[in-house]
Amino acid sequence: MRVKKMSALALIVAAAGLSLTACGSGDGSSASANTSASTTASGTSTGGGTSTGGQGSTSGSSSSDSTDSTDSTGSTGSTGSTGSTGSSKGSELSAKTQTSTSSSMCKTDHLAFSASASGTKNEIVVNLKNTGSSRCSMHGFPGVQLVGPDGLGDTGPDAARTDASASTVTIGPGEETRFLVRYIPDTSGAGKKYTRLSVTPPNEKVSEIVNLNGLAFTIAASSGNAPDVYVDPVGYHVGSGK
C-alpha cells in the first residue's frame, strides 16, 4: 500500500516535470520565434537601407534627369545649329554681296565719251563715264578710228594696239575709266588732220564719235606700214578705281 502511494507520487512528480519541460520548451520556441521575427523585422527595416538606396536611386534618377537636361542644354548648345544657321546667313549675305558687286559688260549706250590732254606731248586721254544705273565692266582694247573734219566719210586709219597688258575695269554709276591714244605728228607738211575719233568700247560693236576740239592732230598719210597712232587698253589710272 505504501509502495503504491510512492509509485503514484513518483508518477505525479514525473508528470509535473514533463509539464514543466513542455512549458519551458514552449517559452523557448516562442522566444525563438520572437527573436526570429524581430531579426526579420530589423533586417527589413535595415533593408529600409534599401529604401534609402531607393532614394539614392531616386536622387541618381534626378541626377540623370539633370544630366539629361544638361544634355538637352548641350543639344540646345546645338545652338551650334544656331551657329550653322548663322553660317548659312553669312553664306546668304556673302552670296548677296557677290551678286551686288557683280557687273555686266559696259554698253556704248550707257557711256559718255570725252577727250582731254594727258599732260604728255602727243598723247590724248579718252574718258568713258558710266551713265547707267548699275556697275559695269570692261576688259581689253577699245577700237579707235581716226575721223577727219569732213565727217564720217572722211576716215583715216585705225589705231594700232600697244603691247600693254589689259585688265578688267569695273565702274559704278557716275564713275569713269580712261585709255590713252598716242600719235606721231607729221613733219612733212603733207599729212592729214583728224579732228575726231570713232571709239568702240571693248567687246562692243556700237561706236561713238568723240570730238577732239583743240586736241586735233595731223599725222602722215598711211603708207601700209604701222600707223602713226596707237591705243592702250582701258584702265588708265585704274589704280584710282576709275
Backbone as CSV, one residue per row, in Angstrom:
resi,resn,N_x,N_y,N_z,CA_x,CA_y,CA_z,C_x,C_y,C_z
1,MET,0.832,-1.176,0.000,0.000,0.000,0.000,0.864,1.221,0.000
2,ARG,1.867,1.242,0.773,2.807,2.361,0.803,3.551,2.436,-0.508
3,VAL,3.834,1.245,-1.022,4.553,1.214,-2.292,3.727,1.829,-3.390
4,LYS,2.447,1.563,-3.371,1.523,2.105,-4.364,1.470,3.602,-4.263
5,LYS,1.485,4.096,-3.000,1.425,5.544,-2.804,2.684,6.182,-3.360
6,MET,3.827,5.532,-3.139,5.088,6.065,-3.617,5.094,6.094,-5.146
7,SER,4.550,5.042,-5.725,4.508,4.993,-7.180,3.645,6.088,-7.728
8,ALA,2.543,6.277,-7.056,1.626,7.324,-7.521,2.284,8.669,-7.392
9,LEU,2.986,8.880,-6.289,3.660,10.158,-6.075,4.742,10.366,-7.144
10,ALA,5.470,9.259,-7.398,6.520,9.373,-8.427,5.940,9.714,-9.766
11,LEU,4.801,9.120,-10.062,4.136,9.407,-11.341,3.728,10.865,-11.409
12,ILE,3.214,11.379,-10.286,2.754,12.778,-10.251,3.933,13.702,-10.479
13,VAL,5.069,13.370,-9.744,6.254,14.219,-9.873,6.769,14.172,-11.300
14,ALA,6.785,12.965,-11.876,7.268,12.839,-13.251,6.404,13.611,-14.204
15,ALA,5.093,13.511,-13.975,4.159,14.245,-14.855,4.374,15.726,-14.732
16,ALA,4.574,16.155,-13.455,4.799,17.582,-13.246,6.074,18.020,-13.952
17,GLY,7.115,17.181,-13.884,8.378,17.516,-14.559,8.200,17.636,-16.048
18,LEU,7.415,16.664,-16.572,7.162,16.715,-18.017,6.411,17.971,-18.400
19,SER,5.474,18.327,-17.520,4.666,19.523,-17.791,5.550,20.758,-17.791
20,LEU,6.453,20.820,-16.789,7.356,21.978,-16.705,8.264,22.031,-17.929
21,THR,8.745,20.863,-18.391,9.612,20.822,-19.561,8.893,21.309,-20.779
22,ALA,7.618,20.849,-20.885,6.824,21.286,-22.038,6.629,22.766,-22.015
23,CYS,6.357,23.317,-20.823,6.158,24.770,-20.703,7.427,25.490,-21.073
24,GLY,8.579,24.997,-20.525,9.855,25.648,-20.838,10.136,25.627,-22.327
25,SER,9.834,24.496,-22.968,10.074,24.360,-24.398,9.218,25.319,-25.174
26,GLY,7.937,25.461,-24.759,7.024,26.389,-25.458,7.526,27.783,-25.342
27,ASP,8.027,28.193,-24.167,8.535,29.556,-23.986,9.740,29.790,-24.877
28,GLY,10.593,28.733,-24.938,11.819,28.879,-25.741,11.507,29.050,-27.185
29,SER,10.559,28.256,-27.719,10.262,28.399,-29.129,9.567,29.683,-29.403
30,SER,8.767,30.139,-28.425,8.105,31.428,-28.582,9.155,32.531,-28.625
31,ALA,10.142,32.409,-27.665,11.192,33.413,-27.638,11.988,33.359,-28.918
32,SER,12.246,32.106,-29.404,12.992,31.965,-30.650,12.239,32.573,-31.798
33,ALA,10.910,32.335,-31.803,10.084,32.911,-32.867,10.099,34.406,-32.800
34,ASN,9.993,34.899,-31.534,10.014,36.357,-31.365,11.345,36.926,-31.848
35,THR,12.408,36.185,-31.453,13.739,36.651,-31.866,13.860,36.640,-33.379
36,SER,13.365,35.580,-34.006,13.440,35.477,-35.465,12.640,36.572,-36.124
37,ALA,11.417,36.816,-35.562,10.556,37.865,-36.135,11.220,39.204,-36.000
38,SER,11.776,39.418,-34.800,12.428,40.685,-34.556,13.605,40.864,-35.497
39,THR,14.360,39.748,-35.692,15.507,39.825,-36.597,15.049,40.123,-38.010
40,THR,13.967,39.435,-38.403,13.440,39.669,-39.756,12.993,41.108,-39.911
41,ALA,12.250,41.596,-38.895,11.748,42.962,-38.949,12.897,43.935,-39.001
42,SER,13.893,43.660,-38.132,15.045,44.533,-38.100,15.764,44.495,-39.437
43,GLY,15.907,43.273,-40.012,16.547,43.148,-41.332,15.757,43.884,-42.360
44,THR,14.443,43.821,-42.293,13.615,44.527,-43.269,13.768,46.007,-43.105
45,SER,13.807,46.461,-41.830,13.932,47.885,-41.637,15.313,48.340,-42.049
46,THR,16.327,47.464,-41.860,17.645,47.804,-42.386,17.578,47.773,-43.890
47,GLY,16.780,46.857,-44.363,16.514,46.865,-45.787,15.858,48.141,-46.123
48,GLY,15.353,48.822,-45.062,14.987,50.202,-45.256,16.172,50.940,-45.738
49,GLY,17.361,50.368,-45.417,18.539,50.853,-46.111,18.332,50.684,-47.571
50,THR,17.579,49.698,-48.018,17.257,49.546,-49.418,16.399,50.698,-49.841
51,SER,15.471,51.102,-48.970,14.647,52.238,-49.330,15.503,53.484,-49.375
52,THR,16.530,53.566,-48.521,17.484,54.663,-48.636,18.197,54.566,-49.971
53,GLY,18.584,53.323,-50.319,19.193,53.107,-51.636,18.237,53.499,-52.718
54,GLY,16.951,53.267,-52.507,15.938,53.682,-53.485,15.922,55.167,-53.613
55,GLN,16.094,55.880,-52.488,16.180,57.332,-52.556,17.431,57.726,-53.329
56,GLY,18.495,56.945,-52.986,19.724,57.206,-53.743,19.472,57.015,-55.203
57,SER,18.714,55.963,-55.529,18.427,55.744,-56.919,17.503,56.828,-57.435
58,THR,16.633,57.302,-56.569,15.789,58.428,-56.978,16.661,59.646,-57.223
59,SER,17.582,59.873,-56.222,18.428,61.021,-56.429,19.321,60.791,-57.629
60,GLY,19.754,59.510,-57.849,20.501,59.193,-59.070,19.665,59.467,-60.270
61,SER,18.358,59.144,-60.152,17.461,59.406,-61.264,17.352,60.897,-61.498
62,SER,17.277,61.660,-60.381,17.185,63.095,-60.552,18.483,63.620,-61.129
63,SER,19.625,62.984,-60.685,20.898,63.356,-61.278,20.893,63.055,-62.753
64,SER,20.309,61.879,-63.125,20.218,61.529,-64.534,19.393,62.551,-65.271
65,ASP,18.281,62.973,-64.602,17.436,63.991,-65.248,18.228,65.255,-65.476
66,SER,18.988,65.623,-64.388,19.757,66.841,-64.535,20.784,66.699,-65.637
67,THR,21.367,65.467,-65.736,22.315,65.230,-66.831,21.613,65.342,-68.158
68,ASP,20.373,64.766,-68.188,19.614,64.862,-69.439,19.375,66.307,-69.798
69,SER,19.019,67.102,-68.740,18.742,68.482,-69.034,20.009,69.169,-69.497
70,THR,21.163,68.730,-68.906,22.427,69.272,-69.394,22.640,68.876,-70.840
71,ASP,22.300,67.561,-71.102,22.446,67.100,-72.479,21.549,67.891,-73.389
72,SER,20.313,68.105,-72.899,19.409,68.825,-73.757,19.885,70.246,-73.908
73,THR,20.541,70.775,-72.816,21.149,72.091,-72.984,22.252,71.993,-74.001
74,GLY,23.000,70.853,-73.869,24.039,70.623,-74.868,23.458,70.612,-76.233
75,SER,22.251,69.967,-76.361,21.665,69.967,-77.678,21.168,71.341,-77.998
76,THR,20.778,72.081,-76.924,20.453,73.475,-77.163,21.731,74.169,-77.560
77,GLY,22.820,73.673,-76.874,24.111,74.160,-77.290,24.332,73.781,-78.700
78,SER,23.487,72.831,-79.195,23.464,72.669,-80.617,22.941,73.945,-81.171
79,THR,22.941,74.955,-80.278,22.906,76.314,-80.753,24.031,76.427,-81.740
80,GLY,24.942,75.384,-81.647,25.858,75.190,-82.754,25.056,75.126,-84.007
81,SER,23.789,74.602,-83.875,22.933,74.629,-85.031,22.557,76.053,-85.321
82,THR,22.421,76.867,-84.245,22.207,78.280,-84.478,23.422,78.846,-85.172
83,GLY,24.594,78.346,-84.711,25.822,78.779,-85.376,25.789,78.422,-86.825
84,SER,25.258,77.201,-87.137,25.208,76.825,-88.531,24.215,77.693,-89.258
85,THR,23.121,78.078,-88.528,22.166,78.999,-89.145,22.864,80.304,-89.449
86,GLY,23.691,80.765,-88.423,24.438,81.991,-88.646,25.352,81.857,-89.831
87,SER,25.986,80.665,-89.947,26.889,80.438,-91.071,26.139,80.505,-92.382
88,SER,24.892,79.890,-92.368,24.105,79.908,-93.589,23.683,81.316,-93.940
89,LYS,23.384,82.112,-92.824,23.034,83.506,-93.083,24.226,84.238,-93.659
90,GLY,25.464,83.900,-93.046,26.686,84.509,-93.561,26.897,84.189,-95.018
91,SER,26.617,82.890,-95.401,26.772,82.495,-96.799,25.815,83.244,-97.684
92,GLU,24.523,83.352,-97.137,23.499,84.050,-97.926,23.912,85.490,-98.134
93,LEU,24.411,86.118,-96.993,24.836,87.505,-97.082,25.987,87.644,-98.065
94,SER,26.984,86.673,-97.954,28.106,86.689,-98.870,27.636,86.580,-100.308
95,ALA,26.620,85.674,-100.557,26.093,85.500,-101.906,25.475,86.786,-102.407
96,LYS,24.700,87.489,-101.505,24.061,88.742,-101.908,25.120,89.783,-102.247
97,THR,26.198,89.825,-101.405,27.264,90.784,-101.651,27.911,90.540,-102.997
98,GLN,28.171,89.248,-103.282,28.778,88.930,-104.563,27.870,89.332,-105.706
99,THR,26.547,89.096,-105.531,25.603,89.468,-106.574,25.609,90.965,-106.781
100,SER,25.645,91.705,-105.612,25.569,93.141,-105.726,26.836,93.720,-106.351
101,THR,28.003,93.024,-106.127,29.237,93.555,-106.672,29.499,93.062,-108.098
102,SER,28.789,92.021,-108.515,28.984,91.544,-109.876,28.437,92.585,-110.847
103,SER,28.966,92.606,-112.066,28.527,93.624,-113.017,28.507,93.053,-114.422
104,SER,27.779,93.742,-115.298,27.682,93.306,-116.689,28.636,94.134,-117.546
105,MET,28.730,93.758,-118.795,29.610,94.464,-119.716,29.088,95.875,-119.983
106,CYS,30.000,96.827,-120.019,29.599,98.213,-120.300,29.139,98.345,-121.756
107,LYS,28.007,98.970,-121.936,27.442,99.190,-123.264,27.671,100.629,-123.719
108,THR,27.833,100.808,-125.002,28.059,102.147,-125.554,26.938,103.104,-125.166
109,ASP,25.699,102.600,-125.179,24.549,103.455,-124.869,24.576,103.993,-123.444
110,HIS,25.334,103.338,-122.538,25.384,103.767,-121.143,26.735,104.387,-120.785
111,LEU,27.404,104.907,-121.803,28.693,105.562,-121.579,28.699,106.949,-122.214
112,ALA,29.357,107.903,-121.540,29.576,109.240,-122.104,31.061,109.360,-122.425
113,PHE,31.383,109.849,-123.616,32.769,109.891,-124.103,33.258,111.335,-124.168
114,SER,34.518,111.523,-123.805,35.139,112.847,-123.941,36.648,112.674,-124.065
115,ALA,37.313,113.686,-124.582,38.766,113.645,-124.740,39.389,114.788,-123.956
116,SER,40.569,114.542,-123.427,41.287,115.582,-122.678,42.785,115.359,-122.847
117,ALA,43.576,116.383,-122.492,45.027,116.269,-122.599,45.553,115.410,-121.451
118,SER,46.565,114.639,-121.724,47.138,113.776,-120.680,48.232,114.484,-119.894
119,GLY,48.703,115.597,-120.422,49.834,116.272,-119.788,51.148,115.861,-120.400
120,THR,51.100,114.900,-121.311,52.294,114.460,-122.024,52.133,114.804,-123.505
121,LYS,53.183,115.263,-124.107,53.116,115.663,-125.519,52.726,114.490,-126.407
122,ASN,51.847,114.771,-127.391,51.383,113.792,-128.386,50.603,112.613,-127.765
123,GLU,49.918,112.902,-126.664,49.040,111.908,-126.021,47.676,112.530,-125.749
124,ILE,46.646,111.731,-125.947,45.275,112.162,-125.640,44.642,111.128,-124.711
125,VAL,43.919,111.612,-123.728,43.171,110.710,-122.848,41.720,110.695,-123.311
126,VAL,41.179,109.502,-123.513,39.751,109.361,-123.822,39.064,108.831,-122.568
127,ASN,38.057,109.577,-122.110,37.324,109.236,-120.877,36.007,108.547,-121.215
128,LEU,35.687,107.507,-120.465,34.410,106.791,-120.627,33.698,106.794,-119.276
129,LYS,32.598,107.512,-119.205,31.859,107.665,-117.948,30.600,106.801,-117.961
130,ASN,30.381,106.092,-116.855,29.195,105.236,-116.736,27.973,106.102,-116.440
131,THR,27.057,106.184,-117.402,25.832,106.974,-117.208,24.640,106.077,-116.852
132,GLY,24.898,104.787,-116.688,23.824,103.853,-116.342,23.529,103.859,-114.848
133,SER,22.631,102.977,-114.433,22.208,102.909,-113.027,22.868,101.766,-112.270
134,SER,23.741,101.004,-112.930,24.403,99.882,-112.254,25.858,99.798,-112.692
135,ARG,26.625,99.027,-111.939,28.038,98.847,-112.255,28.204,98.094,-113.569
136,CYS,29.301,98.377,-114.262,29.594,97.633,-115.489,31.105,97.468,-115.622
137,SER,31.514,96.527,-116.436,32.936,96.202,-116.560,33.402,96.241,-118.010
138,MET,34.698,96.485,-118.160,35.338,96.448,-119.479,36.675,95.738,-119.341
139,HIS,37.068,95.073,-120.397,38.377,94.415,-120.397,38.929,94.414,-121.821
140,GLY,40.134,94.965,-121.979,40.771,94.902,-123.290,40.950,96.257,-123.948
141,PHE,41.157,96.198,-125.240,41.437,97.389,-126.039,40.155,97.912,-126.689
142,PRO,39.968,99.215,-126.692,38.865,99.790,-127.466,39.262,99.866,-128.938
143,GLY,38.253,99.930,-129.784,38.532,100.192,-131.200,38.589,101.699,-131.406
144,VAL,39.588,102.184,-132.100,39.730,103.629,-132.343,40.053,103.858,-133.822
145,GLN,39.181,104.624,-134.484,39.427,105.008,-135.876,39.463,106.527,-135.975
146,LEU,40.394,107.045,-136.771,40.509,108.494,-136.924,39.433,109.017,-137.885
147,VAL,38.887,110.182,-137.558,37.841,110.797,-138.391,38.264,112.244,-138.681
148,GLY,38.170,112.624,-139.965,38.592,113.977,-140.378,37.483,115.000,-140.196
149,PRO,37.766,116.222,-140.557,36.823,117.319,-140.379,35.596,117.217,-141.284
150,ASP,35.642,116.392,-142.296,34.515,116.301,-143.218,33.482,115.244,-142.813
151,GLY,33.579,114.725,-141.629,32.542,113.784,-141.174,32.951,112.332,-141.316
152,LEU,31.932,111.449,-141.170,32.201,110.018,-141.144,32.784,109.500,-142.456
153,GLY,32.487,110.184,-143.532,33.052,109.737,-144.808,34.536,110.031,-144.901
154,ASP,35.004,110.889,-144.012,36.405,111.302,-144.051,37.157,110.574,-142.930
155,THR,37.388,109.312,-143.172,38.005,108.495,-142.114,39.451,108.190,-142.438
156,GLY,40.203,107.941,-141.385,41.608,107.599,-141.542,41.862,106.186,-141.025
157,PRO,43.082,105.870,-140.703,43.436,104.520,-140.261,42.920,104.216,-138.854
158,ASP,42.874,102.939,-138.532,42.573,102.515,-137.161,43.847,102.603,-136.331
159,ALA,43.680,102.930,-135.075,44.845,102.979,-134.184,45.345,101.559,-133.924
160,ALA,46.632,101.387,-133.881,47.239,100.081,-133.590,47.312,99.884,-132.073
161,ARG,47.243,98.652,-131.664,47.318,98.343,-130.223,48.776,98.304,-129.760
162,THR,48.998,98.809,-128.582,50.325,98.695,-127.980,50.469,97.302,-127.356
163,ASP,51.617,97.037,-126.744,51.817,95.730,-126.098,51.492,95.776,-124.594
164,ALA,50.780,96.812,-124.166,50.406,96.922,-122.740,49.423,95.811,-122.367
165,SER,49.520,95.360,-121.124,48.618,94.294,-120.639,47.264,94.866,-120.278
166,ALA,46.225,94.127,-120.642,44.855,94.567,-120.340,44.402,93.991,-119.010
167,SER,43.567,94.726,-118.294,42.978,94.246,-117.042,41.491,94.610,-117.037
168,THR,40.748,93.913,-116.203,39.314,94.193,-116.117,39.081,95.431,-115.259
169,VAL,38.262,96.332,-115.765,37.945,97.571,-115.057,36.444,97.597,-114.789
170,THR,36.077,97.869,-113.541,34.655,97.963,-113.185,34.367,99.374,-112.697
171,ILE,33.321,99.970,-113.242,32.964,101.348,-112.849,31.499,101.388,-112.426
172,GLY,31.255,102.113,-111.352,29.893,102.301,-110.870,29.235,103.476,-111.559
173,PRO,27.962,103.699,-111.295,27.259,104.831,-111.894,27.975,106.150,-111.571
174,GLY,28.224,106.956,-112.605,28.895,108.245,-112.404,30.405,108.156,-112.393
175,GLU,30.974,106.947,-112.388,32.430,106.792,-112.385,32.971,106.695,-113.811
176,GLU,34.291,106.872,-113.921,34.930,106.857,-115.239,36.100,105.884,-115.287
177,THR,36.388,105.424,-116.487,37.680,104.810,-116.775,38.222,105.514,-118.010
178,ARG,39.484,105.251,-118.339,40.126,106.000,-119.426,41.072,105.106,-120.216
179,PHE,41.464,105.576,-121.357,42.559,104.946,-122.097,43.343,106.027,-122.826
180,LEU,44.548,105.687,-123.205,45.437,106.644,-123.861,45.519,106.398,-125.363
181,VAL,45.572,107.486,-126.110,45.860,107.434,-127.548,47.154,108.223,-127.771
182,ARG,48.113,107.589,-128.425,49.396,108.244,-128.716,49.543,108.397,-130.245
183,TYR,50.172,109.427,-130.656,50.362,109.611,-132.104,51.721,110.235,-132.393
184,ILE,52.167,110.040,-133.631,53.428,110.636,-134.113,53.034,111.743,-135.102
185,PRO,53.270,112.984,-134.756,52.822,114.080,-135.629,53.597,114.129,-136.959
186,ASP,52.896,114.640,-137.962,53.517,114.763,-139.292,54.482,115.947,-139.302
187,THR,55.611,115.741,-139.908,56.603,116.833,-140.011,56.896,117.208,-141.471
188,SER,56.197,116.486,-142.372,56.482,116.713,-143.791,55.651,117.839,-144.374
189,GLY,54.587,118.172,-143.737,53.676,119.184,-144.265,52.664,118.602,-145.227
190,ALA,52.701,117.277,-145.469,51.771,116.630,-146.398,50.827,115.672,-145.654
191,GLY,50.752,115.843,-144.378,49.943,114.922,-143.579,48.461,115.254,-143.594
192,LYS,47.682,114.477,-142.887,46.221,114.637,-142.823,45.821,115.003,-141.386
193,LYS,44.909,115.988,-141.293,44.446,116.427,-139.965,43.176,115.660,-139.582
194,TYR,43.153,115.212,-138.315,41.976,114.480,-137.796,41.444,115.203,-136.551
195,THR,40.157,115.454,-136.588,39.539,116.250,-135.515,38.654,115.425,-134.576
196,ARG,38.431,114.185,-134.930,37.553,113.331,-134.109,38.064,111.893,-134.084
197,LEU,37.529,111.136,-133.147,37.821,109.705,-133.052,36.501,108.943,-133.007
198,SER,36.457,107.840,-133.721,35.308,106.928,-133.597,35.750,105.817,-132.631
199,VAL,35.093,105.755,-131.444,35.539,104.847,-130.376,34.503,103.749,-130.144
200,THR,34.979,102.532,-130.122,34.127,101.380,-129.808,34.655,100.731,-128.524
201,PRO,33.864,100.690,-127.438,34.330,100.080,-126.184,34.697,98.609,-126.388
202,PRO,35.549,98.056,-125.543,35.929,96.639,-125.670,34.709,95.727,-125.686
203,ASN,34.734,94.749,-126.558,33.662,93.744,-126.669,32.316,94.331,-127.061
204,GLU,32.338,95.493,-127.674,31.112,96.112,-128.172,31.201,96.258,-129.689
205,LYS,30.051,96.506,-130.305,30.018,96.690,-131.763,29.554,98.079,-132.156
206,VAL,29.008,98.793,-131.172,28.486,100.137,-131.442,29.552,101.167,-131.078
207,SER,29.830,102.098,-131.997,30.866,103.107,-131.751,30.244,104.464,-131.423
208,GLU,31.064,105.341,-130.910,30.631,106.708,-130.562,31.696,107.680,-131.052
209,ILE,31.261,108.821,-131.586,32.191,109.838,-132.068,32.625,110.749,-130.914
210,VAL,33.910,110.924,-130.798,34.479,111.791,-129.750,35.172,112.974,-130.432
211,ASN,34.718,114.168,-130.108,35.332,115.374,-130.673,36.637,115.699,-129.949
212,LEU,37.671,115.994,-130.728,38.972,116.307,-130.133,39.125,117.796,-129.826
213,ASN,38.277,118.618,-130.444,38.338,120.069,-130.232,39.771,120.584,-130.436
214,GLY,40.348,121.236,-129.423,41.700,121.814,-129.588,42.800,120.761,-129.609
215,LEU,42.425,119.490,-129.464,43.438,118.429,-129.451,43.615,117.766,-130.822
216,ALA,42.976,118.313,-131.837,43.098,117.739,-133.186,44.569,117.661,-133.583
217,PHE,44.921,116.642,-134.332,46.328,116.445,-134.699,46.450,116.036,-136.171
218,THR,47.657,116.202,-136.695,47.959,115.854,-138.082,49.038,114.777,-138.099
219,ILE,48.758,113.723,-138.850,49.756,112.644,-138.969,50.029,112.387,-140.458
220,ALA,51.106,111.694,-140.701,51.452,111.373,-142.088,50.445,110.391,-142.655
221,ALA,50.237,110.464,-143.969,49.315,109.524,-144.622,49.851,108.118,-144.458
222,SER,48.946,107.169,-144.291,49.362,105.777,-144.078,50.060,105.247,-145.318
223,SER,51.174,104.560,-145.104,51.945,104.016,-146.218,51.901,102.493,-146.258
224,GLY,51.019,101.928,-145.493,50.936,100.477,-145.448,51.723,99.903,-144.290
225,ASN,52.589,100.735,-143.691,53.309,100.294,-142.504,52.430,100.516,-141.268
226,ALA,52.986,100.293,-140.097,52.213,100.531,-138.863,51.774,101.984,-138.846
227,PRO,50.504,102.221,-138.501,50.011,103.614,-138.476,50.748,104.414,-137.408
228,ASP,50.574,105.711,-137.502,51.261,106.598,-136.555,50.413,106.887,-135.323
229,VAL,49.380,106.068,-135.085,48.511,106.253,-133.904,48.407,104.912,-133.172
230,TYR,48.504,104.971,-131.843,48.494,103.747,-131.022,47.522,103.907,-129.855
231,VAL,46.929,102.819,-129.470,45.961,102.866,-128.370,46.326,101.852,-127.282
232,ASP,46.177,102.265,-126.021,46.368,101.387,-124.858,45.026,100.761,-124.445
233,PRO,45.067,99.697,-123.651,43.794,99.119,-123.155,43.126,100.073,-122.154
234,VAL,41.838,99.841,-121.917,41.133,100.659,-120.916,41.739,100.371,-119.542
235,GLY,41.636,101.384,-118.678,42.148,101.205,-117.321,43.277,102.151,-116.996
236,TYR,43.473,103.190,-117.804,44.490,104.190,-117.495,44.133,104.829,-116.153
237,HIS,45.084,104.855,-115.229,44.863,105.317,-113.865,43.876,104.404,-113.122
238,VAL,43.890,103.105,-113.504,42.963,102.170,-112.871,43.223,102.037,-111.377
239,GLY,44.432,102.395,-110.930,44.749,102.322,-109.505,43.850,103.182,-108.662
240,SER,43.248,104.206,-109.247,42.336,105.071,-108.503,40.938,104.493,-108.463
241,GLY,40.756,103.322,-109.104,39.428,102.705,-109.139,38.601,103.214,-110.279
242,LYS,39.204,104.018,-111.154,38.444,104.565,-112.278,39.216,104.339,-113.574
